[in-house]
């Protein structure tokens, strides 16, 4: 139906557009000509990520001011030659996307923010016909679009489109501009304001005039850096390396730049402050010529576009100096309509390189500078500006993973670390083994109280770069006989944590680069760290970090413990209080054992889910063979069982919509197998749910309409009332304990977020739901008491078997508590999940006794009578 309606609307729009006369609106730009034969002419490709438009607020509903607004111009393949040389008849679609939804998309041409599928439902599509002049580079087209006003019927928007659209692109002609204007009068309901358009064209024949010839002589900027201080790039992968994603940089101004005058590369001094951020976005790249075209944006937000803060440039890779040289031009006439914007003033230069070695204070993956070839007396002159990549890790740039092997690290503070943390001769305790320097066990995620999570990741161990899943051999210089290993770390907020806002401003740093020593014989890590100060370009390197790793072969659950403290005195303004660090280790050896445990848990889940279905089936078969006992089964018991099976189904559905995947399952490498078997588990839960509904329907139908069972309904109401009252009191008690616990946590650290409170309360509610399921026989016991029956309403196999199914996770949890299989990866549970029920030694024993006691009571009631527990004075059973 959707495809049919889309085709119908497109056909309607097309027929409408062909009914418009071309010459009255476009003859002055490109004369109308008669088509003669199909043409193989290929238009320059327009990249929608770089398109911008202004205007048309009435039909485009541009309420998200300042955010990117995209359009797509798509010429059709049926281009025709005409009887006028150089004039072609073309058809095209002009599509305006909703500015509300975008997602990051990476391609070989560069990382880009494309409109998501959600936005396409709000797009406006014009179907156009017209002519293009190859010589003048002009396009003129007429057409229409179907539009629904906020309140009203479908109407057509007739419009004329004018574009400057050259075939042979250079930096000056690649900027395609134009205007879409309504053909209706301003008083008509289908009138809309003019929409100005701007776009960068992409072509395989693009020429690079600005970076040709003797350009390499103009790429020093007064600073001559030796070639060996920069990484070389594999030229066969140049485009992949330099255009893989957006490049984000921090700008650093010289001391002379205390004011805007002669400091901004944007050519104006009207802003309140100098831009602090810069972004490079590749438009196109030529592997053969080793050249590319860039969009260069200044400002703190990538979602805003302002031609006055944007440059466009051409770049060339200089193999002699291992650096990228860029000539950048300003976008002129940017204060008015976008159709008047043009490229000019190409006096700005940028150089960019990848440092061949890092130190504790210099770890930028990319560094460079911006300057102008103008003199200090020229208009538009500015002082040289330095820039650095925003992220230290070289792995933020996927294309560089092939060049990382050439990166070196120079240790400068290890002698200071030896004095601060004397490494005495290690003494092994009971054969304990600690993480090796070349293993994947040195990265961890420390927790700073309730302030949030951090990511502690090694950059180098000895002379080798550290990369997860790529262990390296320990060289002789790194041998344990030589003592502790040199290491360097980066410690930063964990960006992918689901509640990254939990990283509080109370943490006295945002990003720490650390360097020190790691003794793999005792698992001790000691480092000196540096943090960049927000008040200037200097760094605070008086930070001491200490961590102690637990043994890899420990049978007990271990934790990484440590501290981060300032070595300054309290009067110093840069002093901060010591922070205690706790982290869970992610050891590969433990992970392998954990995978085996998860495999066992999955088997147990499959067995318990299957048995639950079998026992329900046996109860239904028992009821079919003994229909006289059907009315005496408790409806309240069946309702609670049904609700208990609905909870996991709802949670699974919620996880499906959120698209969440357990982090620990991913780290353990078991996510695929677990997710595959989860499908079987979900199917079994659905089967159990349907069987319970069937059993409920059988019991309800057996009672319905029979006057002899009025007493059963009375007993059912009493049983439901009592059991619901007991469950409600228990629920209020659980909420009281949960709230008290959260208030205590908030008193300790006021930065604890409301989201965490809700999460813990939700978890306690789910756990209480599991506790209610453990006592699923309670409504049946109460029902038997109130209706004084000796009927065997429940099959022995059903209530004894279901009781065993409920006891199985309790027995398993007790086994884990007293074995070495206790998982260190908190949250990686498939069976006996503490987030789904109350699990501890006390709870396991208490609940197990209660579950067994309920089964015994049911057995006695069905054998001796509903009130057999209430004995009379003579010891008889009532």
N, C-alpha and C positions, 0 to 999 in steps of 0.2 A: 504493500500500500504506500509506504514511504517513497519507494523508487518511482511508482506510478505518478504520485503527486508531484515529485520533483521534476520528472520529465514533462508533465503537463504544464507546470509553471514555467519551465525553461522554454517550452514551445510557445506558450502564450507571450512571454517576453520577447522571444525572437520574432514572432509575427508582428508584434507591436513595433519593434525596432525597425523592421523592414518597411513599415508603413510610413516612417518618418522620411521626409525629403532631405537629402544630403546637401545639395548645392546652396540653399538659402543660408546655411549655417557654416559651411566649410569651404566653399569655392574660393574664398579669398586666401585661404592657407594652402590647400592642395586641391587643384581642379579635379572635378569628377571625370573619370575616364572609363572606357569600355573594357571589361576583362577579355583577354584573348586566350591565355593558356595557363595551366597550373605552373607554379614556380617552386623551386627547391630552396629558395632563400630562407636562411635561418636568422631569426631575430636574436639580438643579445638577450641573454637570460636575466630576468629581474629577480633578485633575491628578496623574498618577502620579509626576511628578518631586518633588512635595512630600509624598508619603505617607511615613509612618514606621511601623514596628512594632517591638514588643519581645516576647520570649517565644517559645514554640514551638520551642525549640532542638532537640528530639528529631526533629521532622519537617522542620524547615527547615534544619538543618545549618549554623547560623550560626557558623562558625569564624572568619570575618573580622571580628573584634571592632572596633567603632568605625566601620566603613564603612557607607555608606548602604544601607538595606534597604528595597526598594520593594514596594508591593502595588498592585493595580488592582481597583477595585470598578466593575463594569460592569452597570448595570440593563438588562434587556432592553426591547425596544420594546413588547411586549404587556402594557401596564399596564391593569388593569381597575378600574372603579368597583365598589363593593360596596353592600349594602343599609344600611350604616352611613355616614352623612354624614361626609366627610373622611377615610375609610379606603379605601386602595387595595391591591389585591392585586398583588404584583410578583414578578418572577423576576430573578435576577442571578447573576453569576459573581464570585467573589473569588479573585484570582490573586496568588500570592506569587512574585516573581521572584528568581532567584539573585542574590546580592550580589557575584558575582565579576567580571562583565563589564559595563562601561558605556562609552558614547561620547557625545561632546558633540553636541547637536542644537540648532540655532537655529530659532526660530519667531518669529512676530510677537508672541507673548506673552512672549518672553524666552528667553534661552539656557538649556538644561536638559541634565542628564545622564540620558538614558534608558537602560534596560537594553538591551543589544545582542541581536542574534538568537541569539548563542551562549548567552546566559543563559536564553532561552525554553525550551531543551531541559531545563532543570533546574527549571522552574516547577511549582508545586503549585496545582491548580485545584479550587475548591469550587463546586458547582452548588447554588444556594439558592432556596428559595421562602418567601414570607411576606407580611407586611402592613406598610404604612406609614401612620401617622396624620399628616395634614396639620396638625392643630391642636397636637398635642404635639411634633411633630418627631421622633418615635421610629420606629425600624425594628426589627423582629424577624423573623428568618428561620431556617429549619432546612434542612440539606442535608448533603452528604457529598462527599468527594474520594477518588480512587483513589491509593494510595500504596504504593511498593515500599520495604520496609525494606532496610537494608544486606545482610542475609542473611535471606531469607524470600520468601514468595509475596505476590501482590497482595492488599491488604486495603483495606477502606473505613474512612474516618475520618468518623464522624458528628459533627456540630457544630451549635451554635446561635450566631447572630450578633446582637448588639445594637448599634445605632448611634443617635447623636444627629444627625439629618439634617433640618435646617430647609429649608423651601422658599424663604423670603424671607431672603436672606443679608445680613448686616451684618458688621462686623469682629468682633462678639462671637459671632455664630452661624455664621460661615463656617468656624470650626474644628470639623471633624467628627471626633468621637471615638467609640470603641466597643471591643468585646471579642468575640473568637471563642473559645468554650469547647467542649471535648470533651464529648460525651454519654456517653462510656464511663467506667467506674470507673477509678480510678488504677492498679489492678492489672492491667487488661486490656492486651493487646499493641497495641491500636489507640487507646490513650489518648495525648493530648498535652497539654502545659502550656498554660494560657490565653495567648492572644496579644492584647495591647492594641494598638489602632490609632489613628492620628491622621492627618488629612488636611485640606487647605484646599479648600473648594469654590469653583467658578468659575461665575458666572451672568451673563447679559446684563442681568438686572434688579438686579444688586448695587447696594446703596445705600452712600453715603460720608458717614455722619453726622459723622465727626470733622473733616472738612475742608470743611464747608459753612458758610454764613452769614458771620460776621465773622472767619473764621479767619485771613485774611491779616494782620490786625493782630498776630497772635501768631507771626509768622514772621521776626522780626528777630534775636532772641537778643542784643540789645544792640549789634549791629553793623549800621549802616546803610550799605550799599554803593551808590554811584550806579549807575543803570541802565545807563549807557554803558560801564561796566567789565565787563559781562557780555554774552555773545552771546544774541541773541534766537533763538527756535526757531520753525520753521514749524509752526503748530498743527495743520495738516492731516496732518502727519507725526509728531505728538507721540508716539504709541504706538510707532511704529517706531523713533524716536530713543531713547526712554528705556527700552525693554524688549527691545532687539535681542539683548542678551547679558548675562551676568553683569557686574556692576560691582565691580571689586576696588580697595580703598583701603587706604592706610597711615594709621594713627592717630598724631597728634602731640599729646602732653599738655603742659599748661602746667608751668612750673617748680614750682608748688605741689604737683604730683603726684609727690612722692618716695616716697610709700607709697600703698597701695590705698585708704586711707580718703578718702572724699568725692571719688573720682576715677573709679570704674567706673560705667558706665551699666547694668550688669547687676544692680544691687541687692544684691550680696553682696561681702564682703571676704575670702572664704575662699580664693581662688586665690593662688598664689604670686607671680604677676606680672600686670600689666595687659595686656589683649589689644593686639596691635600691628596686627592686620589686621581689616578689615571687608569684608563682601560684601553687595551689594544684589541681590536676585533678584525680578523682577517676577512677581506672581501673575496679575493681570488689569489691564486698562486700558480706559478709556472715552474715545474720541476726542471725543465730543460734549461731555462734561462736563469734559474736560481733567484727569481724575483717574485715579489708579491705586492698586493695592494692592501692597505689598512685603513680602517676607520679608527680615529684616536679621540676618545672622549675624556673630558675633564669634569670632575665632580664626584660626589659621594654616592649617587644613585644611578644604577644602570637602567632603571625603568623610566627615567626622564630623558627627553631629547630636547636639546636647544642648539640650533645651528651655530650660535655664537660661542658655544663651548665645545665645538666639535671640529676636528681637523681631518683631512683625508690625505693620505700619503702613499708613496711608493717606496719599496724596500728592496735591497740587494744584499745577498750574503757575501761577505768578504772573506775568502778562504785564507788570504795572506795574514789577516789579523784575527781570524776566528770571531767575527762580530757581524751583527746585522746593522746596516746603515739605512736610514730612512730620511727621505725628503718629504716634508709635510706642508700642506697648503691650508689656508684658512677658507672658510665658507663665507663669502661676501654677500652683502645685501640680505642679511639674515634677520633683520628686524621687522620686515614686512611679510608679504605672502611667500610661501615656499616656492612658488613658481618663478620667483625672481632670484633665488639663490644661485650663485655660481662659484666656481673654484678660482682662487687667485692668491697672490702674495705667498709664493712658495719659498720663503726665506728661512723656514724653521728646519732644524736638523735634529735627528735623534740617532744615537748609537746604542746598541743593546748587545750584551754578551753574557755568557754563562761562566762564572768564575770556576777555575780549575781546582781551587782549594778553599776550604772553609776554616774559620777559627771560631772561638766561642762568641766573639762579638760581631762576626761577619759571616752570616749563613744564608744570605739571600740566594735563591736559585738563579735569579736573573738580576743584573744590575745594568745601569745605563745612565745617559745624561741627555739633556735637551738644551740646545743653544740656538742662536741665530747667526747668520752670516752678515748681518747688518752691523754697522759701527755704532758706537755709543751716541753719536749725534743724529742717527737716523730715527725716523718715526717708526715705532714698533720694535725697537731694540729692547732686550731684556737680558738679565744676568743668567748665567748657566744654572741649570737645575739638575740635581741628581735624583734618580728614582731607583727603587728596589722592589722586587716582587713581594707581595704581601705574605706569602707563605715560605717558610724556610725549606720545607721538604722538597727535594728534587722530584719526588714521585708525584707531586701535584701536576707535573707536566708529563703525560704519558709518553709523548714522543721522545723524551730524553732517556727513557729507561735503557736504550741501547748505548748511551754515552756515559752512564753513571759510573761505569767501571774506571773511567779516567779521572773521576773526582777524587781529590785527596783531602786529608784533614791534618791540620797542624795543631798539636796539643801545646798549650801555653801555660796552663795553671796546674798541671799534675804535681809539680814539686810543692806547690802550696797545699794541695790536697793531702800529700803525704805527711805534712806537718800537722794538719788539722785532724786527720784520722790515721793515726799510726796503725799499720797493718802488721800485727805481731805474727809469729809463727802459728799457723792455723792448727787446731787440734780437732780431728774428726770425732764426732760423737756417735758411737754405735753404728758406724758405717754409713752415716748420712751422706747423701750425694745432692749437690746443688746444681742449678742450671749452668750449662756450659756457655762459654762466650760465643760460640758459633751456632747455638741453638736458637729456636724460635720462642724461647721462654722468657726473654728479658723485657718484652713489651708488656705493660700492664695498665690498668685503668684505676687509678687511686680515687678514693672518695674522701672529700674534705668535709667532715662532719655532715651537716644537712645543707651545705652550700652548693653541692653539685659534684660532678664527676670530671676527672681530668684524663688526658691521654698522655702517657709517658712512653715515648717511642725512641729506641736507640737510632742514632744516625750512623755512627761508626763504632766498631769494636776493633781496636788496634788500627791497622791500616786498611781494613775491609769495610765497605759500606754494608749496612745492615738492611736486609730485605726479607720480609716474611715469606716463608715457604721456599727460601733459597739458601740453605745452610752453606757455609764456606769452610774449607779446610783451615785448621789453625796452623799458621806458619811457625817456624822455629822461634821467631821473635815474639810470638804470642804464647809460647809454651808455658805451661803452668810452673815449670821449674824457674821461670824468670820472675815469678811473683804475680801480683795483681795486673789485670789487663787495663790498658787505656780505653776509655769509653766516652762517647759524647751522646747526649740525650736532648730531645725537645719535649717540653712539657707544656701542654696547652689545654684549653677547655675541649671536652669531647663533643664535637660539633654534631655528630649523628645521634646523640642521645635524644630519646623521644621528648624530653622536656629540657632542652638546652638552656631555656631561660632560668633553670634552677641554679645555674652557675652565678652565684651572687656577687654583687659588687664588694662584699666584705672580703673577698679573696684579694690579697695585696699584690696581685700580679695578674696579668692577662696572658703573658707568653714568656716562658723561661727557656733560655738555651743554657745547657749545663755540660760540664766536662769534668771527668774525674777518673776514679779507679774502681774496678770490680774484681773481687777475689772469689773465684769460683769454687775454692776449697771450703769456704765458710759462708758463701752466699751473701757477702757484705758489699754494698754499693755506697760510695761516698763521692760527692761531687760539689763543685763550686758553680753557682748559677749566675746568670746575668739577665736582667729584665730591662726592657726599654722603657724609659720614663715618658709619661704623657706630657710632661711639662717642657720637654725639649728633646734634642737629639742625643743626649748623653745616656749612659746606661748605668744601672746599679748592679755591680758585680760582687757585692758583699752579701751573698746568699749561700747558705750551707744546706745541702740536701743529703740526708742519710736514709738508706733503706736496707732492710734485712729480709732476704728471700727465705721461705720455708724449704725444707728438704724436698727433693723431687720424689724420693722413695718413701716418704712418710705415709704411714697407714692412717693417720689422723688428718682431719681437715686443717689445712694451714692457711695463714694469711701473711701477706706482705705488710710489714709495719715499718714506719719511718717518720721522718719529720722534715719540715722546711722552716728554716729560721734565719733571721737577719743577724749578721755579725756586727751590726752597728749598735751603738748605745741608745738607750731610750730617748735622750734629748734630741737625737738626730731625727730630722723630719722624714727620713726614708726608712726609719725603723718600723718594724711590724712584729706583732706577737708570733710566737712559734705556733706552727700548725702541725697537728698530728695527722698522719696519713695511714689509712687502712685500705688495702686492696686485696682482691682475690687473685691468686696466680692462675694463669691459663697454661699449664704445663702440657706439652704434647704427650708425654708418657701417661699423665693422668687422663688426658683426653681420650687416648686409645682405650684405657680401662673404662672410661665413661661411655664410650660408644658401645662397648660390650654390655654395659649395664642398661643402656637405652634399648639395645636389641632385646635383652631379657624382659625389660618392662613392656615393650611393645607386644611380645608374645603373651605376657600375663594379661595385658589389656584385651587382646583378642580372645584369650581363653575365658576371662570373666564376662566379657560382653556376650560371647556365644552361649555360655552357661546361663546367663540371665534370660536370654531368649528361649533356651531349652526349658528352663523351669517354668516360665510363663506358658509355654506351649503345653507342658504337662498339666498345669492347673486348668487350662481351657479344656483339655481332653478329659480331665477328671470331672469337670463341671458338666460336660456333654454326657458322660456316662452316668452321672448322678445329678440329674436336674433338680431333685428335691432339695439339694443343699445350696443351690445358687443364691436364693434370697438371703441367706444367712452370712454371706460375705460382706464385709464393710465397704460401703461406697467411699467413705472418707479415706480408708487405707489406699484404695485404688487411685483416688484423686491425688493424694500426696505422692504416690509413685509416678503418676503421669507428669506432675509438675517437676519432679526430680529429674525425669528424662528430658523435659523440655528445656531446662536450664543449659545443659551442655550444647543442645542444638542451637539455642539462641546465641550463646557465646561463640560458637563456631561460625554462625552467620555474621556476627559482628566482626570477627577477625577477618572473614573473607572480604567484607566491604572496606575495612581499614587497610587490607593488604599487608598486615603485620606478619613478620616471621621471627621466630624466637632467635635472638642473637646468639644464645649459647648453642643452639642446634647448628647454626651456621659455623661457629667456631669449632665445634666438634666434628664437623664434616659429615653429619648424619641427617641433614635436613631433607635431602631427597628421599631417602629410604623411609624416614619417619612420615613425611607428607604422603608418600604413596600408601603406606599402611593405614594412615589416618582416614583415608577414603573408606576402607573396609570397616574401620571402627564406627565411622559416622553411619554407614549403612546398617550396621548391627544395632546402633542406637535407634535409628528410625524403625527398624523391625520391632524392637522391644516396645517402642512407643505405640506402634500400631496394634501390637498384641494386647497391650494394656487397655487401649481404647476398645478393642473387641471384647475383652473380659468385662470392662465397665458396662458396655452395652448389653451384654448377656445378663449381668446381675440386675441392672435397672429394668430391663424388659421383664425379668422374672417377677419382680415386685409390682410393676405397674399394673393397675387395674384390678388387683386382687384384694378384696376386703379383709382377708384373713391376715394380711401382712401390715395392717395399720400399726400394730405394736412395734413392728420392726422399724417403721419410719420414725416413731417416737424415740426409740433407742438410738437410731442413727443420728438424730438431731442432738441428743444428749452427748453421744460420743464425739460428734463433730465439735460441739461447744466446748467440752472439756479439753479435748486435744488441742483445739485452736487456742484456747486460753493458755494452756501450758506452753505451747510454742511461742505465743506472743510474749509471755513473761520472759521466756528464755531469750527471745530476740531483743527485748528491751535491755536485758542484762548485758548481752553482747555489745549492743550499741553504746551502752554506758561505759563498758571497759574500753571500747575502741576510741570513744571521744576523750576519755581520761588519758589514754596513752598518747593521743595526738596533742592534747593540751600540754602534756608534760614535754613532748618533743618540741612544741612551739616555744615553751618557756626556756628551753635550752638554746634554741636558735630561732629567732623570730623570722629568719629568711625562709623557713619551710613554707612551701607554696600551698595554696588551697587545693591545687590539683592533687598533691600528694595526700592530703587529708581525705579527699573523695576516693582516691584509689585505695587507701587502707580500709576505709569504711566499706567500700564495695567488696574488697577481698574478704573481710570478716563476714559480710552477709552471705557470700557464696559458701564460705566455710560452714556457716550455720545451716545453710541449705543441705550440705552434705551430712551434717549431724542429724537433721530431721529424717533424712533417708535411712540413716543407720537405725533409727527407731521406727521403721515403717510399720511394725506390728502393733504399736501402741493404739491406734484407732480400733483395730480389730479386738484387742484385749478389752478396751472400754465398751465396745459394742456387745461383746459376749457377756460382760457383767450386767449391762442394762437390760438385755433381752433374755437373760437366764436360759441359754440354749446349750444343748449337748450335741448339736449337729457338727459333723466334721466338715465345716465349710471350706477349709483350706487343705489341700493335699499335703501330705507329709513331705513329699519331694519338693513342693513349691516353697514352703516357708523354711524348711531346714536348708534346702539348697540355696535359696536367696540369702539366708543368714550367712552361709559359708562364703558366698560371693562378697558380702559386705565385710566379712572378717579377713578376707585375703589381703587387702592393702594394709590392714593393721598389722598382720603378722609379718608382711614384707617390710614395713617401716621399722618394726622392732628388730628385724634381722639386719637392716641397714645400720641401725644405731650401734649394734655390737659387732660390726664387721668392717673391713677396710674398703668397702665399696661405696662409702658415703661420698657423694659427688661434690666436688669443690665448685663446680660451675652452678652458682645459685640461680634457680629458676629453670634449669634444664631437667624437667621432670615430665614423665609420661604417665607413670603409675604412682599412686600415693602422693599426688601433688599437694604440697602444703597450702597452696593458694585455693584449693577446692575443698578442703576439709581440715579439721583440727588434728594435727599430727605431732605427737611427742610421746615419750615413754609413759607419762602419767595418763595422757588422753587415750593412748592406744589400749592400755590395760583397763581403764575405767569404761571406755565405750565397748570394748570386747566383752567384758562381764555383763554390761547392760544388754547387748544384743543377744548374747546366749541366754540370759535370764528371760527375755521376752519370748524367745523360742520355746523355752521350758514351760512358761506360763500358758502359751497357746496349746502345747501338748496336753497339759493337765486340764485345761478348760474343755478341750474337745473330747477328753476321755471321762472327766468327772463332772463337768458342768461349768457354766460361765462364772459362778460365784464360789467355786470350790476352794478358793484361797481364803474365804471368810468362814472359818470353822465356828460351829456353835459350842456351847459349854461341854457337850458330851463328846465333842471331837468329830461329829458327823459333818458331812459336806452338804451345804444348802443347795 
